[in-house]
Each structure stands twice: as structure tokens, then as C-alpha cells.
Amino acid sequence: MGAVMSVAWSPTGTEFTTGSYDKTIRIFPTRAGRSREIYHTKRMQRVFTINYTADNKYILSGSDDFNIRLWKARASEKIGQLSTREETSMSYRKALIKKYRYTPEVKKIHTARKVPGLIRKMTKVTVIQKESRNRKQANRAKYDKKGTDQ
């Protein structure tokens, strides 16, 4: 995971977005401990600036490759006018998710996020490095010869 380079609050104040050095954009609800959405592309470089549009429907990001990208704030929402059938279907799906969100299967599907392979690999390396530092520190404390001249 890379350093966060930019943070932007949504106009509603219910969530915030981060742009990171690891080439990702993450959307966090204010009361949740994990991100709701993760955006990334293979071509996108490090994200240095991020902001919401005034209507809270889109997120603008500026990256190291001098591009400005436009992202939907809610990836699953359709752009444009919904028919009555689509509105009914979407509200029914949301009601089902709300009703069954605590069952293990639905919770797993609802909270699953696709993280890029590079970021997954960097996270594994970071965990290994942290374990190595802790093990080295423990060995130093365990085998330290206090009081002897070296």
C-alpha cells in the first residue's frame, strides 16, 4: 500500500476519497473501517489530486501522467434515466442486500473488492518485511549479552 497523496470529502459529508501513490483511488464511508470501492487501471500512474463533483455523482482524479480521469462515485449505478422496471429491480436488490447483509455468503459477496495484483504483492512484501523486523528485534533482545565487553 502506498502513501495517500490526496483526500477529498464528498459534498454530502458521508464519505471521503483518497488518491494514493500505489495508483489507486479508494472511497471510504465515514463510519466504516474499510473502503467501499477501489478504482484502478493499468495505465493510471500515481494519483496526486482528487475531488468530487458538486452533485456527488462523479470523482475527478489527476495523476502523474498529466491525465484527468472521471469516475462514477457509485460504480454499480447506471448513468442516465432508469425505466420503472429498472428502478423496481434496483430497489428490490438493495432491500435484499439490506435484509440479508449479516449472513456469511451475502456479507462476503457484498464486501469483496478486486484489488490489483501489484498491490496485493506489495502488501505481502510489506507483511513479510514487518515480520522480519519483529523477528530480528526479538532475536536481538533474546541473545543480547548485556554486561560483556565486545
Phi, psi and omega in degrees: 000134181267171180291146177280125183260335183208145178227139178221134176274145176288155179300334178279341180080009182266348179206165176224159183237143178239143172247130190241164177291340180273016174071031179234157172240127181237140179249124182243126168292149187295329184260006182255155181267356181222165185285148178276322181220150173231122178250140177196157171220160180294326184277342185290138177262191182301133183272122182253339179214150183208147179199156176268155169280163184295332181272002176065021180261336185228158176237133177257136177229142176242128185241178184296339181269019176063029177250146171250125181247149180246124182239148173284137179291329174239107188296328185277348181284142178278141176274134178105186183282134177266144174284167181297325178295317179294319178299316179297316180297315180296317180293324177295317178298317179297321179295319178296316179297318180295320182290318186252021186293342181266354175286144186303318183293313181292321179298319180296316180293318184291327183262355182292137179230138176275112180254136181300149182301321180299318181289321176299318180294317179297323179294318178298317179297318179297319179296316179297317179297319179295316177298321180296316178298317180296318179295319179296317179296319179295319178294322177298317180292324183288318186255014180289129179262090181281140177088356179260147178271132180238000000 
